[in-house]
Amino acid sequence: MKIMIFRRTSLLTTLLLIAGCATSKQATGPLPPTKVYRVTCRATSTSERLNFFIATGSFAQPLVTLADNNGYPPVHELYARPLKYRGVDGISVSVFFTGLAQGKEIAVNVLQEGMTDHYEVMLMPP
């Protein structure tokens, strides 16, 4: 495994480069302004998985990280992918917990090219 160190680049640029959203050529200069959104979901499930859809208006590859876990069991895995759901482009997020998905609120940080400011969160079936 080859480890690369990028000097004088921001953490966001380095993460985008690792995720394949940026090229090494972009890493040498500033990226265009990109907004990271904090998206919350207040839902429970009778299983250890919580699925929700974020209607963003974009089908670009997302970068999603866990932001906050308020009352849910510890997160075991987190997956996100672009999806067209009910005719709308957005992001499908699946969160797997170590116990039943019951808590107050779960929040994720979302970075997706073309994402609108007026997004909507919808609970999806497991």
DRENLOZA-44619 format. One record per residue: residue number from 1; x, y negated, z of N, C-alpha, C, O, CB in turn. Coordinates in nm, 3 decimals. Glycine has a CB too. Layout:
<sites>
vexlum:n_xx:n_yy:n_zz:ca_xx:ca_yy:ca_zz:c_xx:c_yy:c_zz:o_xx:o_yy:o_zz:cb_xx:cb_yy:cb_zz
NUM:X:Y:Z:X:Y:Z:X:Y:Z:X:Y:Z:X:Y:Z $
...
</sites>
This chain:
<sites>
vexlum:n_xx:n_yy:n_zz:ca_xx:ca_yy:ca_zz:c_xx:c_yy:c_zz:o_xx:o_yy:o_zz:cb_xx:cb_yy:cb_zz
1:0.083:0.117:0.000:0.000:0.000:0.000:0.087:-0.123:0.000:0.178:-0.136:0.083:-0.095:0.000:0.120 $
2:0.062:-0.214:-0.092:0.141:-0.335:-0.104:0.071:-0.449:-0.031:-0.047:-0.474:-0.054:0.164:-0.371:-0.251 $
3:0.142:-0.517:0.057:0.087:-0.629:0.131:0.142:-0.757:0.071:0.263:-0.772:0.053:0.121:-0.620:0.283 $
4:0.052:-0.849:0.040:0.092:-0.976:-0.020:0.063:-1.088:0.079:-0.042:-1.091:0.143:0.018:-1.000:-0.155 $
5:0.157:-1.180:0.090:0.138:-1.296:0.175:0.131:-1.419:0.086:0.220:-1.442:0.003:0.253:-1.308:0.281 $
6:0.027:-1.498:0.103:0.008:-1.618:0.023:0.036:-1.740:0.111:-0.034:-1.765:0.208:-0.137:-1.625:-0.036 $
7:0.139:-1.812:0.076:0.175:-1.930:0.153:0.102:-2.051:0.100:0.080:-2.064:-0.021:0.326:-1.952:0.151 $
8:0.066:-2.139:0.191:-0.001:-2.265:0.158:-0.134:-2.245:0.087:-0.172:-2.324:0.000:0.090:-2.349:0.071 $
9:-0.204:-2.141:0.123:-0.340:-2.121:0.073:-0.433:-2.113:0.191:-0.394:-2.072:0.301:-0.350:-1.992:-0.015 $
10:-0.555:-2.153:0.169:-0.653:-2.151:0.278:-0.697:-2.008:0.306:-0.679:-1.919:0.222:-0.774:-2.239:0.245 $
11:-0.755:-1.987:0.421:-0.808:-1.856:0.458:-0.916:-1.814:0.359:-0.922:-1.698:0.319:-0.863:-1.857:0.602 $
12:-1.004:-1.909:0.320:-1.111:-1.879:0.224:-1.052:-1.834:0.091:-1.101:-1.737:0.032:-1.201:-2.002:0.204 $
13:-0.949:-1.901:0.043:-0.886:-1.862:-0.083:-0.827:-1.723:-0.073:-0.841:-1.643:-0.165:-0.776:-1.962:-0.122 $
14:-0.762:-1.692:0.039:-0.702:-1.560:0.059:-0.810:-1.452:0.063:-0.793:-1.346:0.003:-0.620:-1.558:0.188 $
15:-0.922:-1.478:0.134:-1.032:-1.381:0.139:-1.093:-1.360:0.002:-1.124:-1.247:-0.036:-1.139:-1.428:0.238 $
16:-1.111:-1.467:-0.073:-1.167:-1.454:-0.208:-1.073:-1.375:-0.298:-1.118:-1.295:-0.380:-1.193:-1.593:-0.270 $
17:-0.945:-1.396:-0.282:-0.847:-1.323:-0.362:-0.852:-1.175:-0.329:-0.849:-1.092:-0.419:-0.706:-1.379:-0.339 $
18:-0.859:-1.141:-0.201:-0.866:-1.002:-0.159:-0.995:-0.938:-0.208:-0.995:-0.822:-0.250:-0.856:-0.991:-0.006 $
19:-1.107:-1.013:-0.203:-1.236:-0.960:-0.245:-1.250:-0.953:-0.396:-1.349:-0.900:-0.447:-1.348:-1.044:-0.187 $
20:-1.153:-1.006:-0.468:-1.159:-1.001:-0.613:-1.240:-1.114:-0.673:-1.273:-1.110:-0.792:-1.216:-0.872:-0.657 $
21:-1.273:-1.215:-0.594:-1.351:-1.328:-0.643:-1.263:-1.440:-0.697:-1.312:-1.535:-0.757:-1.440:-1.382:-0.533 $
22:-1.133:-1.429:-0.676:-1.041:-1.531:-0.725:-0.920:-1.460:-0.784:-0.892:-1.345:-0.751:-0.998:-1.629:-0.611 $
23:-0.851:-1.527:-0.870:-0.729:-1.471:-0.927:-0.609:-1.536:-0.861:-0.622:-1.640:-0.796:-0.725:-1.491:-1.081 $
24:-0.493:-1.476:-0.878:-0.374:-1.533:-0.817:-0.345:-1.671:-0.873:-0.286:-1.754:-0.804:-0.254:-1.441:-0.838 $
25:-0.385:-1.699:-0.998:-0.367:-1.831:-1.055:-0.449:-1.934:-0.977:-0.403:-2.046:-0.954:-0.406:-1.831:-1.204 $
26:-0.571:-1.897:-0.937:-0.653:-1.988:-0.859:-0.595:-2.011:-0.720:-0.616:-2.117:-0.661:-0.795:-1.935:-0.849 $
27:-0.524:-1.913:-0.668:-0.471:-1.924:-0.533:-0.364:-2.031:-0.522:-0.333:-2.076:-0.411:-0.414:-1.791:-0.489 $
28:-0.305:-2.074:-0.634:-0.201:-2.175:-0.629:-0.257:-2.316:-0.624:-0.184:-2.410:-0.592:-0.110:-2.161:-0.748 $
29:-0.385:-2.333:-0.655:-0.447:-2.464:-0.651:-0.575:-2.459:-0.571:-0.618:-2.352:-0.528:-0.476:-2.515:-0.793 $
30:-0.636:-2.575:-0.550:-0.759:-2.576:-0.470:-0.875:-2.514:-0.546:-0.886:-2.527:-0.668:-0.794:-2.718:-0.428 $
31:-0.963:-2.447:-0.472:-1.085:-2.393:-0.530:-1.190:-2.503:-0.535:-1.183:-2.598:-0.457:-1.136:-2.271:-0.448 $
32:-1.286:-2.491:-0.625:-1.395:-2.588:-0.625:-1.474:-2.578:-0.495:-1.475:-2.473:-0.431:-1.488:-2.566:-0.747 $
33:-1.539:-2.686:-0.455:-1.614:-2.683:-0.329:-1.717:-2.569:-0.329:-1.796:-2.555:-0.423:-1.685:-2.817:-0.306 $
34:-1.715:-2.489:-0.224:-1.807:-2.378:-0.209:-1.862:-2.384:-0.068:-1.789:-2.410:0.028:-1.738:-2.241:-0.238 $
35:-1.991:-2.361:-0.056:-2.055:-2.369:0.075:-2.081:-2.228:0.128:-2.132:-2.142:0.056:-2.186:-2.449:0.068 $
36:-2.045:-2.206:0.252:-2.076:-2.082:0.320:-2.202:-2.105:0.403:-2.208:-2.200:0.481:-1.955:-2.033:0.410 $
37:-2.302:-2.019:0.385:-2.429:-2.033:0.454:-2.436:-1.934:0.570:-2.392:-1.820:0.558:-2.547:-2.013:0.357 $
38:-2.492:-1.978:0.680:-2.521:-1.890:0.793:-2.668:-1.852:0.780:-2.756:-1.938:0.788:-2.490:-1.960:0.934 $
39:-2.695:-1.723:0.760:-2.830:-1.673:0.736:-2.870:-1.585:0.854:-2.797:-1.494:0.891:-2.839:-1.595:0.601 $
40:-2.986:-1.613:0.912:-3.032:-1.535:1.026:-3.152:-1.449:0.989:-3.230:-1.482:0.899:-3.068:-1.628:1.143 $
41:-3.165:-1.338:1.059:-3.277:-1.246:1.039:-3.328:-1.206:1.177:-3.252:-1.159:1.261:-3.235:-1.121:0.954 $
42:-3.457:-1.224:1.198:-3.520:-1.185:1.324:-3.617:-1.072:1.293:-3.732:-1.096:1.258:-3.594:-1.307:1.392 $
43:-3.571:-0.950:1.306:-3.653:-0.833:1.275:-3.604:-0.715:1.357:-3.492:-0.715:1.408:-3.649:-0.800:1.123 $
44:-3.690:-0.615:1.369:-3.653:-0.491:1.436:-3.689:-0.375:1.345:-3.766:-0.390:1.250:-3.723:-0.478:1.574 $
45:-3.632:-0.261:1.375:-3.656:-0.141:1.296:-3.665:-0.021:1.390:-3.610:-0.024:1.500:-3.546:-0.120:1.189 $
46:-3.734:0.083:1.345:-3.741:0.205:1.425:-3.625:0.299:1.395:-3.620:0.410:1.447:-3.874:0.276:1.400 $
47:-3.532:0.254:1.310:-3.414:0.335:1.280:-3.289:0.257:1.322:-3.299:0.150:1.381:-3.408:0.371:1.127 $
48:-3.174:0.311:1.291:-3.047:0.246:1.325:-3.001:0.153:1.213:-2.888:0.106:1.216:-2.940:0.351:1.353 $
49:-3.088:0.126:1.115:-3.052:0.044:1.000:-3.152:-0.071:0.985:-3.272:-0.054:1.005:-3.047:0.130:0.870 $
50:-3.100:-0.185:0.949:-3.183:-0.301:0.919:-3.148:-0.348:0.778:-3.033:-0.379:0.749:-3.161:-0.416:1.024 $
51:-3.249:-0.352:0.691:-3.229:-0.397:0.552:-3.305:-0.526:0.530:-3.423:-0.535:0.564:-3.275:-0.288:0.451 $
52:-3.238:-0.625:0.475:-3.309:-0.748:0.439:-3.252:-0.804:0.310:-3.140:-0.774:0.269:-3.299:-0.853:0.553 $
53:-3.334:-0.887:0.247:-3.300:-0.946:0.118:-3.293:-1.097:0.135:-3.382:-1.158:0.196:-3.403:-0.906:0.007 $
54:-3.188:-1.157:0.082:-3.173:-1.302:0.084:-3.194:-1.350:-0.059:-3.111:-1.326:-0.146:-3.032:-1.346:0.141 $
55:-3.306:-1.418:-0.084:-3.336:-1.471:-0.216:-3.253:-1.597:-0.237:-3.283:-1.703:-0.182:-3.489:-1.502:-0.232 $
56:-3.147:-1.585:-0.318:-3.052:-1.695:-0.337:-3.062:-1.760:-0.474:-3.010:-1.870:-0.494:-2.912:-1.644:-0.317 $
57:-3.129:-1.694:-0.568:-3.135:-1.746:-0.704:-3.010:-1.717:-0.784:-2.993:-1.771:-0.893:-3.159:-1.893:-0.701 $
58:-2.921:-1.633:-0.732:-2.797:-1.598:-0.800:-2.777:-1.447:-0.799:-2.817:-1.378:-0.705:-2.676:-1.670:-0.734 $
59:-2.715:-1.396:-0.906:-2.684:-1.254:-0.914:-2.533:-1.230:-0.905:-2.485:-1.121:-0.935:-2.740:-1.194:-1.045 $
60:-2.458:-1.333:-0.863:-2.312:-1.321:-0.850:-2.278:-1.229:-0.733:-2.357:-1.211:-0.641:-2.248:-1.460:-0.830 $
61:-2.158:-1.171:-0.738:-2.111:-1.083:-0.632:-2.096:-1.163:-0.503:-2.026:-1.264:-0.503:-1.976:-1.015:-0.670 $
62:-2.160:-1.122:-0.392:-2.151:-1.198:-0.267:-2.036:-1.154:-0.179:-1.983:-1.043:-0.192:-2.281:-1.185:-0.191 $
63:-1.998:-1.241:-0.088:-1.907:-1.209:0.020:-1.985:-1.235:0.148:-2.024:-1.349:0.176:-1.771:-1.295:0.013 $
64:-2.009:-1.129:0.228:-2.093:-1.139:0.347:-2.017:-1.085:0.467:-1.957:-0.978:0.461:-2.227:-1.061:0.328 $
65:-2.019:-1.161:0.577:-1.955:-1.118:0.701:-2.054:-1.134:0.816:-2.148:-1.213:0.808:-1.825:-1.200:0.729 $
66:-2.032:-1.059:0.922:-2.117:-1.070:1.041:-2.084:-1.201:1.113:-1.967:-1.230:1.138:-2.097:-0.947:1.136 $
67:-2.187:-1.279:1.145:-2.166:-1.406:1.214:-2.203:-1.395:1.362:-2.130:-1.443:1.448:-2.248:-1.516:1.148 $
68:-2.318:-1.331:1.390:-2.365:-1.325:1.528:-2.456:-1.204:1.547:-2.530:-1.166:1.456:-2.440:-1.454:1.567 $
69:-2.449:-1.144:1.662:-2.533:-1.030:1.697:-2.594:-1.059:1.833:-2.528:-1.044:1.936:-2.452:-0.895:1.697 $
70:-2.721:-1.101:1.834:-2.787:-1.141:1.957:-2.887:-1.033:1.999:-3.002:-1.032:1.953:-2.858:-1.277:1.939 $
71:-2.843:-0.943:2.086:-2.933:-0.844:2.144:-2.939:-0.711:2.073:-2.996:-0.616:2.126:-3.066:-0.899:2.149 $
72:-2.882:-0.700:1.954:-2.880:-0.571:1.883:-2.765:-0.486:1.936:-2.673:-0.539:1.999:-2.865:-0.593:1.729 $
73:-2.769:-0.355:1.912:-2.653:-0.271:1.947:-2.532:-0.313:1.863:-2.548:-0.389:1.767:-2.685:-0.121:1.925 $
74:-2.414:-0.265:1.896:-2.296:-0.298:1.815:-2.315:-0.256:1.669:-2.378:-0.154:1.639:-2.171:-0.231:1.874 $
75:-2.260:-0.336:1.579:-2.270:-0.308:1.435:-2.166:-0.204:1.398:-2.048:-0.217:1.431:-2.251:-0.437:1.351 $
76:-2.211:-0.101:1.328:-2.123:0.007:1.283:-2.073:-0.022:1.141:-1.954:-0.007:1.114:-2.197:0.143:1.286 $
77:-2.162:-0.064:1.051:-2.126:-0.096:0.913:-2.215:-0.208:0.861:-2.328:-0.227:0.908:-2.138:0.029:0.822 $
78:-2.163:-0.283:0.763:-2.237:-0.391:0.699:-2.209:-0.384:0.550:-2.094:-0.384:0.507:-2.197:-0.530:0.758 $
79:-2.316:-0.377:0.469:-2.304:-0.372:0.324:-2.384:-0.484:0.262:-2.490:-0.521:0.313:-2.350:-0.235:0.270 $
80:-2.335:-0.538:0.151:-2.408:-0.641:0.077:-2.379:-0.624:-0.071:-2.267:-0.591:-0.111:-2.370:-0.784:0.126 $
81:-2.483:-0.647:-0.153:-2.466:-0.638:-0.298:-2.569:-0.727:-0.366:-2.675:-0.754:-0.308:-2.480:-0.491:-0.348 $
82:-2.540:-0.773:-0.487:-2.640:-0.851:-0.559:-2.756:-0.760:-0.600:-2.736:-0.643:-0.630:-2.579:-0.920:-0.683 $
83:-2.877:-0.815:-0.600:-2.995:-0.736:-0.632:-3.105:-0.827:-0.684:-3.119:-0.941:-0.639:-3.044:-0.657:-0.509 $
84:-3.183:-0.777:-0.778:-3.305:-0.845:-0.819:-3.419:-0.773:-0.747:-3.444:-0.655:-0.772:-3.324:-0.843:-0.978 $
85:-3.488:-0.844:-0.659:-3.594:-0.787:-0.575:-3.721:-0.868:-0.595:-3.723:-0.990:-0.573:-3.552:-0.784:-0.425 $
86:-3.826:-0.800:-0.636:-3.954:-0.867:-0.664:-3.936:-0.981:-0.765:-4.001:-1.085:-0.755:-4.015:-0.922:-0.534 $
87:-3.847:-0.958:-0.863:-3.825:-1.055:-0.969:-3.735:-1.172:-0.935:-3.722:-1.265:-1.014:-3.953:-1.107:-1.013 $
88:-3.672:-1.168:-0.816:-3.587:-1.279:-0.771:-3.445:-1.229:-0.751:-3.423:-1.122:-0.693:-3.643:-1.341:-0.640 $
89:-3.347:-1.306:-0.798:-3.206:-1.272:-0.776:-3.165:-1.307:-0.634:-3.209:-1.408:-0.578:-3.116:-1.345:-0.877 $
90:-3.080:-1.224:-0.577:-3.032:-1.251:-0.442:-2.938:-1.143:-0.393:-2.869:-1.079:-0.471:-3.149:-1.263:-0.347 $
91:-2.937:-1.125:-0.262:-2.843:-1.033:-0.197:-2.919:-0.935:-0.110:-3.002:-0.974:-0.028:-2.739:-1.111:-0.113 $
92:-2.889:-0.808:-0.128:-2.941:-0.703:-0.040:-2.837:-0.680:0.069:-2.720:-0.654:0.040:-2.971:-0.570:-0.120 $
93:-2.880:-0.691:0.195:-2.790:-0.671:0.309:-2.841:-0.553:0.390:-2.958:-0.547:0.426:-2.781:-0.800:0.397 $
94:-2.753:-0.458:0.419:-2.784:-0.344:0.504:-2.688:-0.345:0.623:-2.566:-0.346:0.606:-2.773:-0.209:0.425 $
95:-2.746:-0.345:0.743:-2.666:-0.345:0.865:-2.696:-0.216:0.939:-2.812:-0.185:0.968:-2.697:-0.471:0.955 $
96:-2.592:-0.140:0.971:-2.605:-0.014:1.043:-2.553:-0.036:1.186:-2.442:-0.085:1.205:-2.527:0.102:0.971 $
97:-2.635:0.001:1.284:-2.602:-0.017:1.425:-2.570:0.117:1.491:-2.596:0.223:1.433:-2.717:-0.086:1.499 $
98:-2.514:0.112:1.611:-2.485:0.235:1.685:-2.607:0.286:1.760:-2.602:0.393:1.821:-2.370:0.211:1.784 $
99:-2.716:0.211:1.757:-2.843:0.250:1.820:-2.958:0.194:1.740:-2.939:0.146:1.628:-2.850:0.201:1.967 $
100:-3.079:0.199:1.795:-3.195:0.146:1.725:-3.178:-0.003:1.696:-3.131:-0.078:1.781:-3.323:0.170:1.807 $
101:-3.218:-0.044:1.576:-3.203:-0.183:1.532:-3.310:-0.270:1.596:-3.407:-0.311:1.531:-3.211:-0.194:1.377 $
102:-3.292:-0.297:1.722:-3.387:-0.380:1.796:-3.309:-0.484:1.874:-3.223:-0.451:1.956:-3.476:-0.295:1.890 $
103:-3.340:-0.611:1.849:-3.273:-0.721:1.914:-3.344:-0.851:1.885:-3.455:-0.851:1.832:-3.127:-0.729:1.870 $
104:-3.281:-0.962:1.919:-3.342:-1.093:1.899:-3.312:-1.150:1.761:-3.402:-1.196:1.692:-3.295:-1.189:2.006 $
105:-3.183:-1.146:1.722:-3.145:-1.210:1.596:-3.009:-1.157:1.551:-2.920:-1.132:1.631:-3.140:-1.364:1.612 $
106:-2.997:-1.139:1.421:-2.869:-1.104:1.360:-2.838:-1.213:1.258:-2.927:-1.258:1.186:-2.873:-0.959:1.293 $
107:-2.714:-1.255:1.251:-2.676:-1.360:1.156:-2.555:-1.316:1.076:-2.465:-1.250:1.127:-2.646:-1.493:1.230 $
108:-2.555:-1.353:0.948:-2.442:-1.324:0.859:-2.397:-1.453:0.792:-2.477:-1.544:0.771:-2.480:-1.217:0.752 $
109:-2.269:-1.459:0.759:-2.215:-1.569:0.678:-2.217:-1.522:0.534:-2.174:-1.411:0.504:-2.069:-1.610:0.724 $
110:-2.267:-1.606:0.444:-2.283:-1.568:0.304:-2.212:-1.668:0.214:-2.230:-1.789:0.227:-2.432:-1.560:0.266 $
111:-2.132:-1.615:0.123:-2.068:-1.694:0.020:-2.105:-1.631:-0.114:-2.070:-1.515:-0.139:-1.911:-1.701:0.039 $
112:-2.175:-1.704:-0.198:-2.215:-1.652:-0.329:-2.221:-1.768:-0.428:-2.290:-1.868:-0.405:-2.354:-1.579:-0.320 $
113:-2.149:-1.755:-0.537:-2.149:-1.857:-0.640:-2.291:-1.876:-0.694:-2.357:-1.778:-0.729:-2.051:-1.821:-0.755 $
114:-2.337:-1.999:-0.700:-2.469:-2.029:-0.753:-2.583:-2.017:-0.653:-2.699:-2.035:-0.690:-2.497:-1.939:-0.865 $
115:-2.552:-1.988:-0.526:-2.657:-1.976:-0.424:-2.722:-2.111:-0.400:-2.654:-2.213:-0.390:-2.598:-1.920:-0.292 $
116:-2.855:-2.112:-0.390:-2.928:-2.236:-0.366:-2.937:-2.266:-0.217:-2.923:-2.178:-0.133:-3.068:-2.228:-0.425 $
117:-2.959:-2.393:-0.186:-2.976:-2.435:-0.047:-3.107:-2.385:0.012:-3.120:-2.372:0.133:-2.969:-2.587:-0.037 $
118:-3.203:-2.357:-0.074:-3.337:-2.317:-0.028:-3.355:-2.166:-0.044:-3.433:-2.121:-0.128:-3.446:-2.393:-0.105 $
119:-3.283:-2.090:0.036:-3.292:-1.945:0.029:-3.404:-1.895:0.120:-3.450:-1.967:0.208:-3.159:-1.880:0.069 $
120:-3.447:-1.771:0.097:-3.552:-1.709:0.177:-3.504:-1.570:0.218:-3.440:-1.501:0.139:-3.687:-1.701:0.099 $
121:-3.535:-1.529:0.341:-3.498:-1.397:0.392:-3.623:-1.311:0.401:-3.724:-1.352:0.458:-3.428:-1.408:0.531 $
122:-3.615:-1.190:0.342:-3.728:-1.097:0.344:-3.682:-0.962:0.397:-3.576:-0.913:0.358:-3.790:-1.082:0.204 $
123:-3.760:-0.903:0.485:-3.730:-0.770:0.536:-3.758:-0.667:0.426:-3.861:-0.676:0.359:-3.813:-0.739:0.663 $
124:-3.668:-0.571:0.408:-3.683:-0.467:0.308:-3.709:-0.333:0.377:-3.667:-0.313:0.491:-3.557:-0.460:0.217 $
125:-3.778:-0.242:0.309:-3.798:-0.109:0.369:-3.664:-0.035:0.380:-3.573:-0.060:0.301:-3.899:-0.026:0.284 $
126:-3.653:0.055:0.477:-3.526:0.131:0.493:-3.495:0.222:0.377:-3.392:0.291:0.378:-3.531:0.213:0.619 $
</sites>
